[in-house]
Amino acid sequence: MNEIHDHIISTISYFQIKRIIKLNKQKYIKTEHHITLYKNNILTSTNQFNLKNVYDISYKSFSGRTGLLYLHTNQGVFTYEVDSDPSCFINEYKKLKYKKGT
């Protein structure tokens, strides 16, 4: 495998909800995607972030099972809706970040 995607360290599912209107009826389509942490980067369904450009990852839970995972990057803050506890993913990111000293 290439160096960019050589070994999955951690992964977490996130959801996107798209609203569509068809024949005067409103529908919501929920799709599941993954955020994958590798040694040198983080990959989502639409973005790839070099780990040195990810400054932090934070999480805000809501009542119920869902919450928002925030990737703080040099391109801004990216928000992902998650329905599972992201602490393992965040801890793995922090281990890599502090190990590299970036």
C-alpha positions, -999 to 999 in steps of 0.1 A, spaced: 0 0 0 11 36 -5 24 57 23 -6 79 25 -30 51 33 -7 25 47 -24 15 80 -58 24 95 -53 35 130 -90 44 139 -123 50 121 -156 65 131 -189 67 112 -206 100 105 -239 109 88 -250 134 63 -286 144 59 -297 158 25 -330 175 20 -346 170 -14 -379 182 -28 -395 161 -55 -430 164 -69 -438 190 -41 -428 165 -14 -399 171 10 -377 141 18 -346 136 39 -319 112 28 -295 101 55 -262 86 43 -234 70 63 -197 78 57 -165 72 76 -137 93 90 -105 73 89 -73 82 108 -40 71 92 -5 77 104 -1 109 83 -36 120 75 -73 119 81 -97 109 53 -134 116 50 -158 110 21 -150 144 6 -118 156 22 -82 146 30 -63 164 57 -26 160 63 -22 154 101 1 184 104 -28 206 92 -52 192 118 -49 214 149 -74 196 171 -105 174 172 -133 182 196 -168 168 203 -201 182 215 -228 157 226 -265 164 224 -293 148 243 -299 114 229 -272 95 210 -259 120 186 -233 147 187 -210 168 165 -173 160 159 -152 190 149 -120 188 129 -101 220 135 -78 225 105 -58 251 86 -88 253 62 -113 260 89 -135 238 111 -153 208 96 -183 194 114 -195 158 113 -226 143 129 -218 111 148 -240 87 168 -213 69 187 -187 79 213 -157 94 194 -133 93 224 -113 63 211 -108 81 177 -99 114 194 -74 97 218 -57 79 189 -54 112 170 -39 128 201 -14 100 205 -2 105 169 -2 143 172 19 144 204 42 116 192 50 135 161 52 168 180 32 187 153 
